[in-house]
Amino acid sequence: MTTADHLTRAFPSTADNALLSDPAVGTRVEFRGIVKDYGSTRVLHGVDLNIAPGEFVSLLGPSGCGKTTALRVLAGLEQATEGAVLLGDRDVSNLPTNRRDIGMVFQSYSLFPHLRVVDNAAFGLRRRGVGRADASRRAADALDLVGLGHLGDRFPHQLSGGQQQRVALARALVTEPRVLLLDEPLSALDAKVRVQLRDEIRRIQLRLGITTVFVTHDQEEALAVSDRIAVMDAGRIEQIGTPEDLYLRPATAQVAAFVGLSSVVPGVAEGGAVTVWGVRLPVHGAALDGPVDVFVRPENVRLVPASLPGVAAVVEESTFLGSYRRTLVRTDDRTLVRIQHSATERVDYGERVRIAVAAEPVTVRAR
């Protein structure tokens, strides 16, 4: 099958697909002061979040930060200890999951092995009392949307992992929910399939206009598909913003450390700036004074000739990544620093080099 054939199959014209005949306008989602306790342990600490209709928002953070719990509260699978969940203008905090009009895709495919693909996709409709013929037609439309219309008569064991997850996505979309929830749906897939399905989920979401909340610990996934990202840590939202905001202007050290790759180098802060290796850099966030740790992005460090100002270092490793090379060096004060530079600028293990930092804004934390 050619790429053109695949796109035609995955994205049929509006006239040919009932799911696309009246595109959704999206539903506003709001968390108001959500607290969640498990016994004496508090896992969500007054989470506030407002998601615009049709927006794709990712909850990003390390394991145990509360992102999946927040999604489960939104889905109605967990009851909040305090606070309210709103869909549109309606408080749904006390409504069961089956009355919230949401679609959900989990990490595990959870397909019925004894049902054909089309019947798996139609399952939610059949549970709602839709007739078999109508449910099958709408399920076929949903399978077309995810590029699997030609595999409706197969059984789950005859599909790859990526194809099974597409069926799970079709099953979530077929009921035309107000909100789509995705809980680490790609983590069980291999890298190439993960990227392909990630991008396809985003294209489908944009075409349907459905409000989507995506839980992931993979920053690359979140940066690639999100309108905005809420970075969570220890049950709180550290920062919410566009991918560009979070990468270029992290509000806290936790965000700088988690989003993107940074080297932590020593510096001295004073008057809203910090001095690193003799270069004065502007600082994001709250101003500090005194010794600090400075988060420096690898693209803001460069190799310089011995004749120019810089810091002496020794190459620890250098990795070729196609269009660029990423090199790890150790300065004479034992600080490890990553540098992103041209692939044609080659250095070898053990080589003595000099590095310099660009005068770009940085994030700092007290030492």
KEDOTI-758147 format. One record per residue: y, z, x of N, C-alpha, C, O in turn. Coordinates in steps of 0.02 Angstrom, whole numbers, padded with zeros to 5 digits, always signed. Atoms other than C-alpha are relative to their C-alpha. Layout:
<atoms>
YZXYZXYZXYZX
...
</atoms>
This chain:
<atoms>
-00060+00000+00042+00000+00000+00000+00062+00000+00044+00067+00040+00090
-00061+00003-00039+00170-00048+00069+00048+00055-00019+00040+00087-00070
-00051-00050+00016+00320+00069+00078+00035-00017-00064+00048+00028-00104
-00033+00020+00061+00404-00032-00059-00042+00015-00061-00017+00039-00112
+00045-00015+00055+00250-00015-00170-00001+00075-00014-00001+00096-00072
+00003-00073+00008+00245+00172-00139+00063+00025-00036+00058+00066-00082
-00062-00022+00032+00429+00195-00186+00002-00021-00072+00026+00017-00115
+00001+00023+00070+00406+00090-00343-00045+00045-00041-00029+00063-00098
+00047-00041+00037+00257+00195-00392+00026+00071-00007+00018+00102-00060
-00024-00069+00002+00340+00361-00349+00062+00007-00043+00073+00060-00073
-00063-00004+00036+00506+00319-00432+00006-00058-00048+00044-00105-00036
-00003+00055+00049+00478+00209-00585+00069-00002-00032+00107+00046-00030
-00064+00007+00034+00626+00143-00681+00003+00046-00061-00049+00065-00088
-00009-00046+00056+00698+00253-00818-00035-00024-00062-00066+00015-00098
+00030+00027+00061+00637+00138-00954-00075+00008-00002-00105+00010-00056
+00073-00003-00003+00458+00155-00894-00027+00072+00002-00087+00082+00001
+00023-00069-00011+00451+00345-00879+00038+00047-00046+00099+00053-00043
-00031-00045+00049+00481+00470-01018+00038+00057+00032+00088+00081+00004
-00033-00057-00034+00529+00607-00894+00071-00019+00021+00114+00024+00029
-00064+00022-00025+00676+00501-00837+00045-00029-00054+00102-00049-00040
-00039+00033+00052+00735+00436-01006+00061+00040-00020+00111+00012-00044
-00058-00043+00016+00851+00585-01032+00005+00052+00055-00015+00110+00045
+00000-00045-00058+00883+00664-00861+00031+00067-00016+00080+00072-00053
-00024-00067+00012+00910+00851-00860+00069+00009+00032+00085-00023+00082
-00065-00015-00029+01084+00919-00828-00002+00065+00040+00049+00085+00068
+00007-00061-00039+01018+01077-00748+00024+00061-00039+00063+00056-00086
-00015-00063+00032+01033+01259-00798+00026+00049+00052-00001+00054+00107
-00027-00051-00046+01139+01394-00717-00049+00058+00004-00078+00079-00046
+00044-00057-00012+01037+01536-00640+00043+00055+00033+00082+00041+00079
-00040-00054-00028+01112+01706-00602-00042+00064+00008-00078+00084-00038
+00025-00068-00012+01050+01868-00524+00061+00047-00001+00110+00034+00034
-00053-00050+00002+01160+02017-00565-00027+00067+00022-00061+00102-00016
+00018-00066-00025+01129+02168-00456-00074+00016-00004-00093+00070-00025
+00073-00009+00007+00940+02144-00448-00026+00050+00052-00019+00041+00112
+00035-00050-00041+00849+02297-00381-00073-00001-00019-00090-00004-00078
+00072-00004+00014+00661+02302-00363-00031+00053+00044-00027+00049+00106
+00036-00053-00035+00562+02456-00316-00074-00006-00012-00096-00022-00068
+00072-00010+00007+00377+02473-00284-00013+00073+00019-00017+00090+00078
+00005-00071-00014+00352+02659-00301+00064+00025+00033+00118+00017+00005
-00058-00026-00035+00467+02741-00175+00031-00051+00049+00079-00035+00084
-00024+00051-00046+00493+02579-00078+00045-00050-00036+00025-00080-00085
-00047+00049+00030+00646+02473-00120-00003-00064+00040+00009-00065+00100
+00007+00064-00034+00619+02290-00080+00058-00048-00015+00068-00096+00022
-00061+00038+00014+00774+02215-00163+00056+00049-00013+00049+00095-00054
-00055-00048+00001+00941+02302-00143+00062-00031-00033+00109-00051+00001
-00059+00024+00035+01062+02243-00277+00018-00072+00016+00074-00086+00036
-00010+00070-00016+01043+02055-00254+00043-00034-00053+00028-00031-00113
-00043+00041+00043+01183+01948-00328-00004-00072+00023+00003-00086+00083
+00007+00070-00018+01160+01761-00334+00018-00043-00061-00006-00030-00116
-00020+00045+00053+01240+01623-00438-00015-00071+00021+00012-00096+00070
+00023+00068-00016+01158+01451-00439+00026-00047-00053+00014-00037-00113
-00031+00046+00047+01251+01306-00518-00053-00046-00031-00106-00056-00002
+00047+00047+00032+01166+01186-00641-00016-00059+00046+00029-00090+00074
+00021+00056-00041+01065+01056-00546+00000+00012+00075-00013-00034+00113
-00005-00015-00071+01085+01144-00379-00069+00015+00030-00112+00043-00005
+00061-00015-00037+00946+01157-00249+00018+00055+00049+00054+00044+00098
-00015-00058-00042+00953+01331-00171-00065+00026+00031-00114+00035-00004
+00058-00028-00035+00832+01397-00040+00012+00074+00015+00067+00094+00034
+00001-00069-00023+00791+01579-00011-00038+00000+00066-00098-00013+00068
+00028+00006-00068+00761+01587+00177+00000+00067+00034+00048+00105+00030
+00003-00062-00038+00704+01731+00283-00070+00013+00026-00117-00022+00008
+00066-00016-00029+00562+01810+00381-00046+00032-00052-00023+00051-00106
+00048-00033+00045+00405+01880+00301+00023+00072-00014+00044+00108+00031
-00017-00068+00019+00440+02040+00205+00073+00010-00015+00095+00067-00025
-00072-00008+00012+00625+02005+00176+00018+00006-00073+00075+00024-00090
-00012-00006+00071+00608+02001-00014+00010-00065-00037+00022-00064-00097
-00014+00064+00032+00626+01815-00049-00050-00017-00054-00031-00041-00108
+00050+00015+00051+00461+01794-00142+00005+00049-00058-00005+00030-00116
-00010-00049+00055+00492+01954-00240+00058-00022-00044+00054-00017-00106
-00057+00024+00040+00661+01884-00294-00021-00058-00044-00001-00061-00102
+00023+00057+00039+00576+01723-00351-00044+00024-00057-00040-00003-00113
+00045-00026+00052+00444+01821-00447+00039+00036-00055+00020+00033-00113
-00043-00031+00051+00580+01921-00535+00031-00054-00043+00035-00047-00104
-00029+00055+00037+00663+01758-00584-00051-00032-00046-00035-00052-00102
+00053+00031+00040+00497+01690-00647-00025+00046-00056-00058+00022-00102
+00027-00047+00049+00460+01847-00748-00067+00027+00019-00099+00061-00021
+00064-00027-00024+00306+01887-00644+00008+00071+00024-00042+00107+00031
-00016-00069-00017+00391+02048-00589+00060+00023-00042+00105-00017-00057
-00055-00029+00039+00506+02162-00689+00049+00034+00048+00029+00076+00088
-00050-00032-00043+00669+02209-00602+00007+00074-00019+00004+00092-00078
-00013-00071+00013+00699+02396-00583+00070+00009-00029+00080+00050-00074
-00068-00001+00026+00885+02368-00611+00027-00071+00003+00002-00113+00040
-00034+00065-00002+00998+02219-00646-00024-00047-00053-00066-00030-00095
+00014+00049+00051+00988+02062-00750-00010-00069+00030+00019-00086+00082
+00012+00070-00017+00923+01884-00736+00024-00043-00058+00004-00032-00115
-00026+00044+00052+01017+01748-00831-00020-00072+00014-00016-00095+00070
+00011+00073-00001+00964+01569-00869+00050-00029-00049+00046-00016-00109
-00056+00019+00042+01118+01482-00934+00040+00062-00017+00057+00101+00028
-00037-00059+00022+01210+01612-01036-00046+00053-00029-00022+00102-00058
+00048-00045+00032+01051+01701-01091-00031+00048+00050-00055+00027+00102
+00034-00050-00041+00987+01863-01017-00074-00003-00016-00095+00011-00072
+00072+00008+00011+00800+01833-00994-00039+00056+00034-00100+00052+00043
+00032-00052-00040+00764+01995-00900-00062+00029-00033-00109+00048+00002
+00056-00031+00035+00645+02058-01034-00046-00052-00033-00091-00033-00071
+00043+00052+00029+00567+01891-01081-00061-00011+00045-00054-00009+00106
+00058+00016-00042+00389+01851-01023+00008-00069+00031+00050-00108+00010
-00005+00063-00037+00360+01706-00906-00004-00061-00046+00033-00109-00037
+00011+00059+00042+00299+01587-01042+00057-00014-00049+00055-00063-00085
-00058+00013+00043+00465+01604-01135+00064-00013+00040+00119-00014+00012
-00059+00012-00042+00581+01569-00988+00011-00074+00014+00062-00093+00043
-00006+00072-00009+00551+01380-00984+00012-00018+00073+00063-00050+00090
-00004+00016-00071+00520+01366-00798-00063-00035+00022-00116-00029-00010
+00059+00029-00032+00403+01265-00689-00006+00032+00069+00044+00047+00101
+00010-00035-00064+00325+01343-00535-00055-00032+00040-00108-00049+00013
+00049+00027-00046+00233+01275-00384-00011+00051+00055+00037+00073+00087
+00017-00051-00049+00142+01396-00269-00025-00033+00065-00035-00093+00069
+00029+00023-00063+00077+01383-00091-00070-00028-00011-00088-00080+00016
+00067+00024+00017-00100+01367-00159+00005-00048-00058+00045-00038-00104
-00006+00053+00050-00129+01214-00267-00021+00024-00069+00009+00004-00119
+00023-00030+00063-00224+01312-00403-00017-00053-00052+00000-00046-00111
+00022+00051+00047-00297+01155-00481-00069+00017-00027-00109+00051+00006
+00066-00012+00030-00445+01161-00598-00049-00052+00027-00039-00111+00015
+00044+00049-00033-00590+01082-00501-00039-00044-00048-00060-00099-00030
+00041+00037+00048-00682+01026-00658+00041-00049-00043+00012-00086-00083
-00043+00044+00039-00532+00933-00731+00025-00058+00043+00038-00050+00102
-00030+00058-00035-00472+00759-00685+00073+00015+00016+00104+00060-00012
-00069-00009-00021-00303+00744-00602+00047-00003-00060+00092+00039-00066
-00045+00007+00057-00219+00684-00763-00005+00060-00046+00045+00080-00076
+00009-00058+00044-00293+00831-00860+00030+00063+00032+00056+00106-00003
-00034-00055-00034-00234+00954-00727+00076-00004-00012+00108+00046-00026
-00072+00008+00010-00059+00881-00742+00021+00014-00072+00077+00037-00084
-00016-00010+00071-00067+00892-00932-00013+00070-00025+00001+00086-00083
+00023-00065+00023-00129+01071-00936+00054+00040-00036+00041+00069-00089
-00054-00038+00031+00039+01152-00975+00019-00026-00068+00035+00013-00113
-00016+00029+00065+00072+01031-01116-00053+00018-00051-00037+00034-00109
+00054-00017+00047-00098+01062-01194+00004+00073-00022-00009+00089-00080
-00008-00070+00018-00067+01249-01187+00057+00011-00050+00058+00060-00087
-00057-00005+00047+00094+01218-01285-00014-00035-00066+00029-00040-00109
+00020+00030+00063-00001+01128-01422+00015-00074-00006+00009-00102-00060
-00011+00072+00001+00043+00949-01374-00067-00036-00007-00116-00017+00025
+00062+00037+00010-00088+00825-01434-00025-00033+00063+00013-00047+00109
+00031+00025-00061-00210+00754-01309+00031-00067+00022+00046-00076+00081
-00025+00066-00019-00145+00575-01315+00071+00005+00028+00086-00026+00079
-00069-00007-00023+00038+00625-01298+00003+00037+00067+00041+00019+00112
+00001-00037-00063-00002+00751-01162-00023-00044+00058+00005-00040+00112
+00025+00044-00053-00100+00622-01063+00052-00052+00020+00060-00067+00079
-00053+00049-00016+00041+00495-01077+00055+00032+00042+00078+00003+00091
-00053-00033-00037+00171+00621-01017-00024+00022+00069+00014+00021+00117
+00028-00017-00065+00055+00680-00878-00003-00060+00045+00009-00055+00105
+00001+00062-00040+00035+00500-00821+00070-00016+00026+00077-00038+00083
-00069+00010-00023+00225+00486-00813+00017+00046+00057+00048+00026+00106
-00013-00048-00054+00234+00644-00708-00036-00019+00064-00009-00012+00118
+00037+00022-00059+00099+00579-00591+00032-00061+00031+00034-00067+00092
-00038+00057-00027+00195+00415-00574+00059+00025+00040+00075-00003+00093
-00060-00025-00033+00347+00516-00526-00014+00026+00070+00027+00019+00114
+00018-00027-00066+00255+00598-00381-00043-00049+00040-00070-00031+00092
+00036+00051-00038+00169+00437-00328-00075+00001-00006-00110-00026+00037
+00073-00006+00007-00005+00475-00395-00026-00029-00065-00081-00012-00087
+00021+00027+00064-00013+00375-00556-00066-00038+00005-00102-00042-00045
+00061+00039-00010-00156+00271-00483-00062+00045+00012-00118+00019+00016
+00056-00045-00015-00263+00427-00451-00016+00048-00058-00049+00099-00047
+00008-00046+00056-00263+00506-00624-00072+00015-00019-00085+00068-00046
+00070-00010+00020-00451+00485-00650-00042+00036+00053-00101+00049+00041
+00038-00035-00052-00501+00572-00489-00001+00076-00014+00035+00101-00057
+00003-00073+00004-00548+00755-00469+00033+00029+00062+00039-00005+00113
-00037-00029-00057-00456+00876-00353-00035-00006+00067-00002-00018+00118
+00035+00001-00064-00592+00877-00221+00001-00070+00032-00015-00077+00091
-00004+00068-00027-00567+00689-00201+00069-00016+00028+00082-00073+00048
-00068+00009-00023-00385+00713-00149+00012+00038+00065-00023+00087+00080
-00022-00037-00059-00303+00765+00014+00042+00060-00022+00060+00067-00080
-00041-00059+00015-00206+00928+00025+00069-00019-00026+00094+00011-00074
-00066+00022+00022-00041+00837+00009-00001-00029-00070+00045-00018-00109
+00006+00028+00067-00101+00742-00143-00012+00055-00052+00016+00051-00107
+00011-00055+00047-00163+00903-00225+00066+00037-00015+00078+00058-00071
-00063-00033+00011+00008+00981-00200+00047-00043-00043+00088-00016-00080
-00038+00045+00044+00087+00828-00281-00022+00008-00073+00019+00007-00118
+00025-00012+00068-00024+00857-00432+00028+00065-00027+00049+00069-00085
-00029-00064+00021+00034+01038-00438+00074-00009-00018+00099+00022-00065
-00071+00013+00015+00215+00974-00433+00006-00038-00066+00049-00022-00108
-00001+00037+00064+00179+00849-00573-00013+00047-00059+00019+00042-00111
+00016-00048+00053+00103+00990-00677+00060+00044-00016+00072+00062-00074
-00060-00041+00011+00262+01093-00653+00055-00040-00034+00094-00012-00072
-00054+00041+00027+00376+00947-00699-00014-00027-00070+00033-00043-00106
+00018+00036+00061+00280+00879-00848+00028+00034-00063+00041+00000-00113
-00027-00035+00058+00345+01013-00967+00076-00003-00003+00107+00025-00048
-00073+00008-00004+00524+00966-00918+00035+00068-00003+00076+00081-00047
-00028-00068+00001+00571+01145-00873+00075+00000+00016+00101-00048+00045
-00071-00008-00014+00750+01207-00861+00011+00015+00074+00062-00005+00103
-00006-00020-00070+00719+01276-00686-00067-00011+00035-00119+00003+00005
+00061+00010-00040+00593+01231-00550+00000+00050+00057+00049+00056+00094
+00008-00050-00052+00531+01369-00434-00055-00022+00048-00110-00040+00026
+00047+00022-00051+00444+01326-00271-00011+00056+00050+00035+00075+00086
+00015-00057-00043+00358+01466-00176-00043-00022+00059-00104-00027+00053
+00035+00022-00061+00313+01408+00001-00050-00056-00016-00107-00051+00005
+00048+00049+00022+00235+01250-00073-00028-00045+00055-00077-00081+00043
+00018+00047-00052+00220+01158+00093-00035+00031+00060-00058-00004+00104
+00023-00034-00060+00158+01290+00214-00073-00013+00017-00093-00003+00075
+00072+00012-00014-00027+01245+00196-00013-00071+00023-00071-00089+00036
+00010+00070-00017+00002+01062+00241+00014-00012+00074+00049+00026+00106
-00014+00016-00070+00002+00979+00411+00071-00027+00006+00103-00044-00044
-00072+00011-00013+00170+00938+00491+00025-00065-00031+00077-00065-00063
-00024+00065+00024+00184+00753+00446+00002-00002-00076+00051-00025-00105
+00003-00001+00073+00130+00776+00265+00053+00047-00028+00084+00033-00080
-00051-00049+00022+00245+00927+00250+00069-00031-00003+00106-00021-00052
-00066+00032-00001+00397+00826+00299+00005-00053-00055+00056-00057-00090
-00001+00052+00051+00351+00681+00183+00008+00030-00070+00049+00007-00109
-00003-00030+00067+00323+00793+00032+00065+00038-00010+00093+00039-00065
-00065-00034+00003+00477+00897+00072+00055-00048-00022+00094-00033-00067
-00052+00049+00016+00586+00743+00067-00009-00029-00069+00040-00043-00104
+00012+00028+00066+00503+00678-00090+00018+00050-00055+00045+00031-00107
-00021-00052+00048+00529+00844-00181+00075-00003-00009+00100+00003-00066
-00073+00003+00005+00714+00831-00141+00023-00061-00038+00068-00057-00080
-00020+00061+00036+00725+00651-00202-00014+00007-00075+00027-00014-00116
+00017-00009+00071+00637+00694-00365+00048+00049-00032+00072+00038-00088
-00045-00049+00027+00746+00847-00390+00069-00030-00013+00100-00016-00065
-00065+00031+00010+00904+00745-00367-00002-00049-00058+00046-00054-00097
+00004+00049+00054+00842+00612-00486-00005+00033-00068+00024+00009-00117
+00007-00035+00064+00794+00736-00623+00060+00045-00014+00073+00061-00072
-00056-00045+00010+00946+00847-00596-00020+00070-00019+00018+00105-00052
+00026-00065+00021+00840+01003-00615+00021+00054+00050+00017+00044+00110
-00017-00057-00042+00900+01171-00548-00063+00024+00035-00115+00034+00003
+00060-00015-00039+00780+01218-00408+00013+00058+00048+00064+00060+00083
-00001-00055-00047+00747+01378-00310-00062-00006+00043-00118-00007+00018
+00053+00015-00048+00643+01354-00153-00006+00057+00050+00042+00073+00085
+00011-00055-00047+00568+01498-00054-00036-00027+00062-00087-00061+00056
+00031+00022-00062+00528+01464+00129+00020+00046+00057+00073+00077+00056
-00019-00034-00062+00523+01547+00299+00016-00052+00054+00033-00034+00110
-00010+00055-00048+00543+01376+00383+00073-00024-00004+00093-00055-00053
-00071+00017+00003+00726+01351+00427+00011-00075-00001+00059-00098-00033
-00009+00073+00001+00704+01164+00458-00007-00027-00070+00032-00070-00091
+00008+00021+00069+00639+01141+00281+00063+00016-00040+00089-00027-00076
-00058-00021+00038+00784+01240+00209+00062-00042+00018+00098-00063-00027
-00058+00038-00021+00915+01149+00312-00003-00072-00024+00048-00103-00039
+00008+00071+00017+00844+00978+00266+00011-00015-00073+00036-00068-00089
+00001+00018+00072+00837+00992+00076+00051+00036-00042+00063+00016-00099
-00039-00045+00043+00958+01126+00015+00072-00022-00009+00104-00048+00037
-00072+00002+00009+01128+01114-00064+00031+00063+00031+00082+00059+00065
-00020-00063-00031+01148+01297-00015-00062+00040+00018-00116+00030-00010
+00054-00043-00023+01040+01425+00074+00023+00073-00003+00077+00089+00019
-00012-00072-00002+01032+01612+00044-00046+00030+00053-00107+00031+00043
+00040-00031-00053+00974+01697+00204-00010+00073-00017+00039+00110-00026
+00016-00068+00019+00885+01859+00163-00027+00040+00058-00062+00014+00101
+00027-00046-00050+00847+02009+00271-00004+00070-00030+00046+00095-00057
+00010-00068+00024+00774+02177+00220+00024+00009-00072+00056+00060-00089
-00015-00007+00071+00798+02144+00034+00071-00013-00020+00091+00002-00076
-00070+00016+00014+00979+02087+00045+00015-00072+00020-00019-00100+00063
-00024+00066-00021+01068+01920+00055+00052+00010+00054+00105+00038+00041
-00046-00007-00056+01150+01914+00225+00058-00050-00005+00115-00033+00009
-00051+00052+00006+01243+01752+00192-00027-00055-00045-00087-00070-00042
+00019+00059+00039+01240+01609+00068+00053-00053+00012+00113-00040+00010
-00047+00054-00013+01317+01441+00106-00038-00065+00010-00099-00068+00005
+00031+00064-00014+01285+01259+00144-00038+00004+00066-00025+00048+00107
+00034+00001-00065+01166+01216+00287+00048-00003+00058+00038+00028+00110
-00049+00006-00054+01317+01167+00391+00036+00067+00012+00046+00087+00069
-00033-00066-00007+01404+01334+00356-00044+00049+00038-00021+00083+00084
+00044-00050-00031+01253+01436+00406-00013-00015+00073-00017+00031+00114
+00014+00018-00070+01220+01340+00566+00062+00006+00043+00060+00033+00099
-00061+00003-00041+01399+01318+00625+00042+00063-00004+00079+00080+00042
-00043-00060+00010+01478+01477+00554-00041+00058-00027-00026+00084-00081
+00039-00057+00024+01346+01614+00539+00043+00063-00004+00082+00078+00041
-00043-00058+00012+01425+01770+00466-00023+00063+00037+00017+00107+00050
+00028-00059-00033+01309+01895+00552-00046-00020+00056-00068-00078+00061
+00047+00013-00055+01201+01911+00705-00070-00018-00027-00105-00059+00003
+00065+00015+00028+01046+01909+00594-00005-00073-00021-00056-00105-00010
+00001+00070+00020+01094+01740+00523+00000-00045+00061-00037-00095+00062
-00002+00040-00062+01136+01670+00695-00068-00001+00034-00088-00052+00062
+00065-00004-00033+00968+01730+00761-00054-00038-00038-00099-00065-00008
+00054+00029+00040+00866+01662+00616+00010-00074-00014-00039-00112-00016
-00013+00070+00017+00951+01496+00576+00018-00038+00063+00068-00023+00096
-00011+00037-00061+00939+01373+00717-00026+00037+00061-00052+00092+00056
+00023-00029-00063+00899+01407+00899+00060+00023+00039+00109-00014+00046
-00055-00028-00039+01012+01519+01003-00027+00036+00062-00083+00061+00062
+00012-00044-00058+01014+01600+01174+00045+00060-00008+00103+00054-00029
-00040-00061+00003+01074+01780+01181+00022+00017+00071-00019+00034+00113
-00027-00010-00068+01188+01802+01332+00052+00055-00002+00082+00067-00054
-00050-00054-00001+01301+01945+01388+00071-00027+00001+00085-00080+00030
-00070+00017-00001+01487+01938+01359+00043+00062-00011+00017+00116-00025
-00047-00055+00012+01643+02046+01342+00050-00024-00053+00085-00073-00042
-00043+00019+00056+01738+02038+01177+00066+00038+00003+00069+00096+00021
-00066-00031+00003+01923+02071+01157+00046-00045-00040+00051-00105-00026
-00051+00037+00037+02055+02019+01031-00025-00061-00037+00009-00112-00038
+00025+00056+00040+01946+01907+00922-00031-00056+00040-00045-00109+00013
+00033+00050-00042+01870+01812+01068-00049+00037+00047-00048+00098+00051
+00048-00028-00046+01732+01838+01195-00002-00042+00063+00003-00104+00059
+00004+00035-00064+01719+01793+01379-00072-00003+00022-00106+00048+00030
+00069+00012-00023+01555+01716+01436+00004-00045+00061+00029-00101+00058
+00001+00038-00063+01533+01658+01616+00070-00026+00017+00078-00082+00041
-00069+00019-00016+01722+01654+01636+00035-00044-00050+00093-00061-00040
-00029+00043+00052+01751+01549+01479+00014+00043-00062-00029+00080-00084
-00019-00038+00059+01844+01624+01330-00018-00041-00063+00005-00097-00071
+00025+00035+00060+01761+01579+01163+00025+00035-00063+00027+00097-00065
-00017-00031+00064+01821+01608+00984-00062+00030-00032-00118+00007-00019
+00055-00038+00030+01713+01727+00880+00001-00007-00076+00054-00001-00107
+00008-00003+00073+01647+01709+00701-00005+00073-00022-00026+00116+00016
+00013-00066+00030+01650+01860+00588+00046+00054+00027+00099+00040+00055
-00040-00058-00019+01713+02034+00625+00012+00002+00075-00033-00011+00115
-00018-00005-00071+01805+02058+00789-00027+00064+00030-00024+00117-00002
+00025-00058-00037+01726+02176+00916+00036+00003+00067+00065-00046+00090
-00027-00009-00068+01787+02246+01081-00052+00032+00044-00089+00076+00022
+00047-00028-00047+01684+02283+01234-00060-00045+00012-00060-00103-00010
+00060+00039-00015+01513+02224+01295-00036-00021-00064-00046+00020-00109
+00034+00026+00059+01423+02114+01168-00055-00048+00020-00056-00073+00076
+00048+00055-00005+01274+02000+01147+00031-00061-00035+00059-00054-00089
-00031+00061+00026+01331+01821+01118-00054-00051-00016-00098-00064+00025
+00049+00050+00021+01230+01691+01020+00028-00069+00014+00076-00091-00017
-00025+00065-00023+01251+01522+01105-00052-00053-00018-00110-00048+00000
+00044+00055+00018+01177+01362+01033-00016-00043+00061+00026-00052+00104
+00019+00039-00059+01081+01252+01157+00041-00062+00011+00050-00085+00067
-00041+00060-00009+01190+01100+01122+00069+00016+00027+00106-00029+00046
-00065-00020-00027+01341+01201+01179-00004+00025+00072+00044+00053+00099
+00009-00015-00071+01271+01230+01354-00016-00065+00035-00055-00105+00009
+00013+00062-00035+01270+01091+01482-00014+00013+00074+00007+00063+00103
+00010+00001-00072+01211+01056+01657+00062-00029+00033+00089-00080+00010
-00060+00025-00034+01357+01033+01778-00014-00007+00075-00058+00027+00103
+00008+00008-00073+01371+00973+01958+00020+00063+00038+00059+00104+00012
-00014-00059-00041+01380+01102+02097+00074+00007+00016+00097+00061+00032
-00071-00002-00017+01562+01056+02125+00044+00027-00056+00103+00041-00046
-00039-00023+00058+01616+01115+01951-00015+00074-00014-00068+00099+00006
+00013-00070+00018+01635+01293+01885-00061+00007-00044-00073-00035-00088
+00059-00012+00039+01475+01362+01814-00039+00060+00025-00015+00097+00068
+00043-00056-00017+01334+01487+01830-00064-00027+00031-00094-00074+00005
+00062+00021-00033+01187+01469+01949-00061+00022-00041-00062+00076-00070
+00061-00015+00038+01015+01462+01869-00059-00038+00030-00050-00084+00071
+00062+00033-00022+00834+01411+01900-00036-00026-00061-00041+00009-00112
+00035+00031+00057+00737+01293+01785-00068+00034-00009-00109+00037+00038
+00064-00030+00017+00592+01383+01699-00047-00050-00033-00107-00049-00022
+00040+00052+00033+00533+01237+01592+00048-00053-00027+00107-00039-00039
-00040+00054+00029+00595+01070+01526-00046-00043-00042-00097-00067-00019
+00043+00034+00048+00525+00983+01373+00032-00064-00025+00090-00063-00047
-00024+00065+00025+00545+00799+01328-00013-00004-00075-00070+00005-00097
+00006+00001+00073+00579+00782+01140+00025-00067-00028+00053-00069-00083
-00018+00066+00024+00610+00596+01125+00071-00019+00018+00084-00042+00073
-00070+00020-00012+00797+00567+01108+00039+00051+00041+00095+00037+00062
-00033-00051-00040+00840+00727+01200-00052+00043+00036-00112+00037+00023
+00044-00046-00037+00768+00857+01318+00026+00071-00009+00087+00082-00009
-00019-00070+00005+00769+01046+01296-00027+00037+00061-00087+00036+00075
+00017-00032-00063+00771+01148+01455+00015+00074-00003+00067+00095-00030
-00009-00073-00004+00750+01335+01483+00015+00017+00072-00023-00001+00118
-00017-00022-00068+00838+01410+01634+00009+00076+00000+00021+00107-00052
-00011-00072-00010+00852+01586+01704+00058+00008+00049+00055-00015+00106
-00058-00010-00044+01021+01637+01773-00015+00054+00052-00066+00088+00047
+00011-00049-00053+01038+01747+01926+00001+00071-00025-00024+00117+00008
+00003-00068+00029+01067+01898+01812-00059+00008-00048-00061+00055-00087
+00063-00003+00036+00897+01862+01732+00006-00018-00075-00040-00003-00113
-00009+00021+00070+00966+01792+01567-00033-00068-00011-00022-00114+00028
+00032+00064+00018+00861+01655+01486+00047-00039-00046+00073-00013-00095
-00047+00042+00037+00966+01511+01420-00033-00068-00013-00061-00099+00032
+00026+00067+00018+00911+01354+01325+00057-00050-00001+00112-00035-00025
-00049+00053-00003+01003+01191+01352-00030-00062-00033-00088-00079-00021
+00021+00064+00030+00991+01033+01247+00042-00055+00032+00104-00053+00029
-00038+00051-00038+01038+00879+01347-00036-00067-00004-00090-00073-00032
+00026+00068+00003+01007+00695+01369-00070-00004+00031-00085+00030+00080
+00068+00009-00026+00827+00641+01395+00000-00032+00069-00048-00025+00107
-00003+00033-00065+00883+00540+01545+00021+00048+00056+00016+00032+00115
-00022-00050-00048+00950+00697+01630-00059+00046+00015-00067+00099-00017
+00063-00035-00013+00788+00760+01705+00007+00053+00053+00040+00042+00104
+00004-00054-00049+00761+00925+01795-00072+00023+00004-00111+00014-00042
+00069-00021-00011+00603+01001+01866-00006+00075+00007+00043+00110+00023
+00013-00072-00006+00524+01173+01865+00019+00025+00070+00002-00005+00121
-00020-00031-00063+00599+01285+01999+00063-00028+00031+00088-00002+00081
-00061+00031-00028+00750+01173+02028+00061+00045-00011+00068+00076-00064
-00063-00037+00006+00917+01259+02061+00052-00045-00034+00062-00102-00014
-00050+00038+00038+01051+01203+01937+00060+00045-00014+00059+00105+00000
-00058-00038+00025+01221+01255+01872+00011-00018-00073+00003-00075-00093
-00012+00011+00071+01263+01276+01689+00069+00026-00019+00098+00069+00014
-00065-00022+00026+01424+01295+01589-00003-00001-00076-00042-00039-00105
+00000-00005+00072+01461+01340+01409+00063-00034-00027+00117-00027+00001
-00057+00032+00033+01573+01238+01293+00039+00051-00040+00011+00101-00062
-00045-00048+00034+01721+01325+01212-00005-00008-00076+00044-00024-00109
+00013+00004+00072+01642+01324+01037-00006+00071-00029-00026+00116+00007
+00005-00067+00030+01647+01471+00914-00072+00027+00003-00120-00011-00003
+00065-00033-00006+01504+01597+00932-00002+00061-00045+00050+00084-00070
+00011-00062+00035+01431+01747+00842-00020+00053+00051-00057+00038+00098
+00015-00053-00047+01419+01915+00930-00025+00061-00037-00016+00068-00098
+00019-00065+00027+01342+02086+00904+00012+00052+00055+00010+00036+00114
-00013-00054-00049+01379+02253+00987-00063+00013+00041-00118+00010+00015
+00057-00015-00044+01268+02297+01134-00016+00075-00002-00062+00098+00031
</atoms>
